[in-house]
């Protein structure tokens, strides 16, 4: 199974970042000179009847190599609440996944003061509009949205060195940790409670960055938020029976949604069946005769599919298979299995050739929306193209870690929870996300040997980008505010 493009072992050599020396003017021909100077603007927003004044800074931070030479300029947008007591005010650092994705998704989709509002049918990116975000996280945390090198407006000084220096699990975590440390120092915020927020591959990023912050920058986090995270590659992209068991509840939830019968209890029942009788059946000798008919009928009913499809797949349904994604002339999104468009190839096509309504459809609207917002609202004007999802970064990414090709974050998560007894983690999933199914995270969370009481899993109606639904965006904001509050309350006086 191929790695989904929105997700897309560290190299043995460790990339170091020196303390930033006194700045010298960049050469006119430098790539980094294409980025404009930092822009500071002032705004207000009314949330729950209260007007909040805030300062927005759109700018860059310079990463330097071992010789003190510029290695990259990292683009960020920071929102700070005016009049807040900085030392006690939480600050959260956001990044998306890909790993070649810019931060516009979380920025304009979930937490920023502006949100991209889609028409009711959700698939029309051409008519999406930027509006004030009533569910912004600004009331309870300052926010810094970061584009990793090679995404958004972040540039490597020497493009040919970017894959080795920045595009790998370890290098990426170290670069982002250094970026966060630079921002904290520059803005006199080292004493503030600190949080990181990551989506999709950003789930891996958030855990790896947390470890890099603690090890390389002596920065300890108060909390981590992961949205639709990829946590254990072996349960997402393999032929392990658990992989199929974790997909089934997502297919069942999407079928329930299409029938207007979605309830947490119904999804729980699907999860219990998938990790119980279903798992034992597909892990054992394939059923035959009447037992096979009963089994395939049960699986098909749960997934909302014809029985012949379940029988053809021997009960092990792969969401990207055309027979699973395409029903009655409609093609469903892997990223939100309740969302569909007219199937451009209803007669059948190779599994990986069907377009995705979310990733290749209306989700791309975030790129142009952010470019316009940065120029018109934030005063950051550049001729550079905003790279919402850079395929080159995905293609050249070094996935190996410690010599292994299978990515795992559970070991790092366990260590973080054990080393920091006040660390809180919120994990948010959409019911209908077949790329990063919630069932895999639910299973992992229930098997943590330490800190289970500090790890909260929430599942909302929606897909990979669950925040495109206003009600789920509001619920995520509420749960994030509660997590931050709990993390602050757990900190010693």
HELIX and SHEET records of a PDB file:
HELIX    1   1 UNK A   31  UNK A   34  5                                   4    
HELIX    2   2 UNK A   86  UNK A   88  5                                   3    
HELIX    3   3 UNK A  104  UNK A  106  1                                   3    
HELIX    4   4 UNK A  107  UNK A  111  3                                   5    
HELIX    5   5 UNK A  125  UNK A  127  5                                   3    
HELIX    6   6 UNK A  159  UNK A  161  5                                   3    
HELIX    7   7 UNK A  162  UNK A  165  1                                   4    
HELIX    8   8 UNK A  169  UNK A  186  1                                  18    
HELIX    9   9 UNK A  201  UNK A  216  1                                  16    
HELIX   10  10 UNK A  233  UNK A  235  5                                   3    
HELIX   11  11 UNK A  241  UNK A  258  1                                  18    
HELIX   12  12 UNK A  264  UNK A  273  1                                  10    
HELIX   13  13 UNK A  274  UNK A  278  3                                   5    
HELIX   14  14 UNK A  279  UNK A  283  1                                   5    
HELIX   15  15 UNK A  289  UNK A  303  1                                  15    
HELIX   16  16 UNK A  307  UNK A  312  1                                   6    
HELIX   17  17 UNK A  322  UNK A  325  1                                   4    
HELIX   18  18 UNK A  351  UNK A  353  5                                   3    
HELIX   19  19 UNK A  357  UNK A  361  3                                   5    
HELIX   20  20 UNK A  362  UNK A  364  5                                   3    
HELIX   21  21 UNK A  365  UNK A  376  1                                  12    
HELIX   22  22 UNK A  391  UNK A  396  1                                   6    
HELIX   23  23 UNK A  410  UNK A  419  1                                  10    
HELIX   24  24 UNK A  438  UNK A  446  1                                   9    
HELIX   25  25 UNK A  452  UNK A  454  5                                   3    
HELIX   26  26 UNK A  466  UNK A  468  5                                   3    
HELIX   27  27 UNK A  470  UNK A  490  1                                  21    
SHEET    1   A 9 UNK A  39  UNK A  47  0                                        
SHEET    2   A 9 UNK A  50  UNK A  64 -1                                        
SHEET    3   A 9 UNK A  70  UNK A  81 -1                                        
SHEET    4   A 9 UNK A 142  UNK A 146 -1                                        
SHEET    5   A 9 UNK A  91  UNK A  95  1                                        
SHEET    6   A 9 UNK A 194  UNK A 199  1                                        
SHEET    7   A 9 UNK A 223  UNK A 227  1                                        
SHEET    8   A 9 UNK A 424  UNK A 430  1                                        
SHEET    9   A 9 UNK A 455  UNK A 460  1                                        
SHEET    1   B 4 UNK A  39  UNK A  47  0                                        
SHEET    2   B 4 UNK A  50  UNK A  64 -1                                        
SHEET    3   B 4 UNK A  70  UNK A  81 -1                                        
SHEET    4   B 4 UNK A 155  UNK A 156 -1                                        
SHEET    1   C 2 UNK A 114  UNK A 117  0                                        
SHEET    2   C 2 UNK A 129  UNK A 132 -1                                        
SHEET    1   D 3 UNK A 326  UNK A 327  0                                        
SHEET    2   D 3 UNK A 330  UNK A 332 -1                                        
SHEET    3   D 3 UNK A 340  UNK A 342 -1                                        
END                                                                             
